[in-house]
Amino acid sequence: MQQDSSHAVLITGSTSGIGLAIAHCFARAGHHVMLHGLATPEEGRALCEAFSGYAGKVGFSSANIAEEQGCVQLAADTREAIGNPSVLINNAGIQFTAPAHEFPTDKWHQILAINLSAGFFLSRELLPAMRAGNWGRIINIASVHGLVASENKAAYCAAKHGLVGLTKVLALENADAGITANAICPGWVETPLIQPQIESIAREQQIDIESARAQLVGAKQPLARATGPEAIAELALYLCGSFAGTITGAALPVDGGWSAQ
Ligand SMILES: NC(=O)c1ccc[n+]([C@@H]2O[C@H](COP(=O)([O-])OP(=O)(O)OC[C@H]3O[C@@H](n4cnc5c(N)ncnc54)[C@H](O)[C@@H]3O)[C@@H](O)[C@H]2O)c1
């Protein structure tokens, strides 16, 4: 069993928010991390520099995973920088809100491509080596919107429900090879992704940003506090540890009770 050794860990969308917190958490625990996201080469270099104090290797790729070819490129960049990943964290995601009857076609395709299809393409790329090594962890950062719906999020909910379904299939297909696949389903997390939604409430209701944030979170979560990205990171790390060896095919809410209603 390899669960307590250093792993090569690919975290998509790790230039910001939850992905960045996950990358720091895994690097701090001694793993090699592949950073990834939409950033210039200079920004990529600066990001790697910020990880230079950790013991493990670090790499960066700016492959656009909205395209299948970008996913293939990211897998290749990762192998070159840190070796074959035994941990894949599909985290990159985008959001756009509008009622279904007004939802723009390009936004629909973009959200499905980044939030769902990239997770499939990357899993398909990386699973053969994980299977050969008889150990692997796939962690999909889904959302509470992989479990329940909200208005104005047709593409996001479709993608995240799809990601939860994909997670279950990967868990079943790879249990024979010591590989687990799980989805983490956060409610509101303090990151740049939710900022436009906060600003839109502030604008529409002419209230300050803090009141708008409290309103956004409180409207859905009985426990009306946004989760810190570090909490999601610690759960991802736990899922790679020795106590989590039989957790597979799960969709784990971290949502202040949102999905319990
Ligand atoms: N913030 C929340 O409240 C929340 C709640 C539930 C789920 N999530 C999910 O968590 C994940 C991370 O969200 P976040 O809030 O940290 O977002 P974020 O906006 O802070 O970061 C998104 C990351 O994805 C990358 N990215 C976006 N499009 C890309 C593309 N085409 N190719 C390559 N990289 C791309 C960005 O560069 C960035 O690194 C997403 O899947 C999101 O749906 C977030």
The ligand as a Tripos MOL2 file, in Angstrom:
@<TRIPOS>MOLECULE
LIG
   44    48     1     0     0
SMALL
NO_CHARGES

@<TRIPOS>ATOM
      1 N1        -16.5370   28.9920   -4.2750 N.am      1 LIG1
      2 C1        -17.6060   28.2960   -3.9790 C.2       1 LIG1
      3 O1        -18.4970   28.7460   -3.2430 O.2       1 LIG1
      4 C2        -17.7770   26.8990   -4.5310 C.ar      1 LIG1
      5 C3        -18.8250   26.1260   -4.0360 C.ar      1 LIG1
      6 C4        -19.0030   24.8460   -4.5020 C.ar      1 LIG1
      7 C5        -18.1590   24.3330   -5.4680 C.ar      1 LIG1
      8 N2        -17.1500   25.0970   -5.9550 N.ar      1 LIG1
      9 C6        -16.2980   24.5060   -6.9920 C.3       1 LIG1
     10 O2        -14.9610   24.5110   -6.5610 O.3       1 LIG1
     11 C7        -14.1000   24.5970   -7.6930 C.3       1 LIG1
     12 C8        -13.1070   25.7380   -7.4860 C.3       1 LIG1
     13 O3        -13.8350   26.9260   -7.3400 O.3       1 LIG1
     14 P1        -13.2000   28.2830   -6.7750 P.3       1 LIG1
     15 O4        -14.2980   28.9580   -6.0730 O.co2     1 LIG1
     16 O5        -11.9410   28.0010   -6.0780 O.co2     1 LIG1
     17 O6        -12.9510   29.0420   -8.1670 O.3       1 LIG1
     18 P2        -11.8680   30.1340   -8.6270 P.3       1 LIG1
     19 O7        -12.5730   30.9910   -9.6090 O.co2     1 LIG1
     20 O8        -11.2030   30.7840   -7.4470 O.co2     1 LIG1
     21 O9        -10.7640   29.2280   -9.3780 O.3       1 LIG1
     22 C9        -11.0660   28.5650  -10.5720 C.3       1 LIG1
     23 C10        -9.8100   27.9460  -11.1360 C.3       1 LIG1
     24 O10       -10.1380   27.2700  -12.3600 O.3       1 LIG1
     25 C11        -9.2500   27.6850  -13.3890 C.3       1 LIG1
     26 N3         -9.8960   27.6140  -14.6980 N.ar      1 LIG1
     27 C12       -11.0920   28.1380  -15.0630 C.ar      1 LIG1
     28 N4        -11.3230   27.8810  -16.3690 N.ar      1 LIG1
     29 C13       -10.2570   27.1710  -16.8250 C.ar      1 LIG1
     30 C14        -9.9060   26.6270  -18.0930 C.ar      1 LIG1
     31 N5        -10.6770   26.7500  -19.1760 N.pl3     1 LIG1
     32 N6         -8.7310   25.9520  -18.2020 N.ar      1 LIG1
     33 C15        -7.9130   25.8610  -17.1370 C.ar      1 LIG1
     34 N7         -8.2020   26.3300  -15.9120 N.ar      1 LIG1
     35 C16        -9.3650   26.9940  -15.7710 C.ar      1 LIG1
     36 C17        -8.8770   29.1300  -13.0090 C.3       1 LIG1
     37 O11        -7.6960   29.5330  -13.6680 O.3       1 LIG1
     38 C18        -8.7200   28.9740  -11.4930 C.3       1 LIG1
     39 O12        -7.4570   28.4160  -11.2020 O.3       1 LIG1
     40 C19       -15.0100   24.8000   -8.9010 C.3       1 LIG1
     41 O13       -15.1960   23.5640   -9.5590 O.3       1 LIG1
     42 C20       -16.3010   25.2860   -8.2890 C.3       1 LIG1
     43 O14       -17.4120   24.9680   -9.0910 O.3       1 LIG1
     44 C21       -16.9320   26.3810   -5.5050 C.ar      1 LIG1
@<TRIPOS>BOND
     1     1     2 1
     2     2     3 2
     3     2     4 1
     4     4     5 ar
     5     4    44 ar
     6     5     6 ar
     7     6     7 ar
     8     7     8 ar
     9     8     9 1
    10     8    44 ar
    11     9    10 1
    12     9    42 1
    13    10    11 1
    14    11    12 1
    15    11    40 1
    16    12    13 1
    17    13    14 1
    18    14    15 2
    19    14    16 1
    20    14    17 1
    21    17    18 1
    22    18    19 2
    23    18    20 1
    24    18    21 1
    25    21    22 1
    26    22    23 1
    27    23    24 1
    28    23    38 1
    29    24    25 1
    30    25    26 1
    31    25    36 1
    32    26    27 ar
    33    26    35 ar
    34    27    28 ar
    35    28    29 ar
    36    29    30 ar
    37    29    35 ar
    38    30    31 1
    39    30    32 ar
    40    32    33 ar
    41    33    34 ar
    42    34    35 ar
    43    36    37 1
    44    36    38 1
    45    38    39 1
    46    40    41 1
    47    40    42 1
    48    42    43 1
@<TRIPOS>SUBSTRUCTURE
     1 LIG1         1 GROUP 0 **** ****
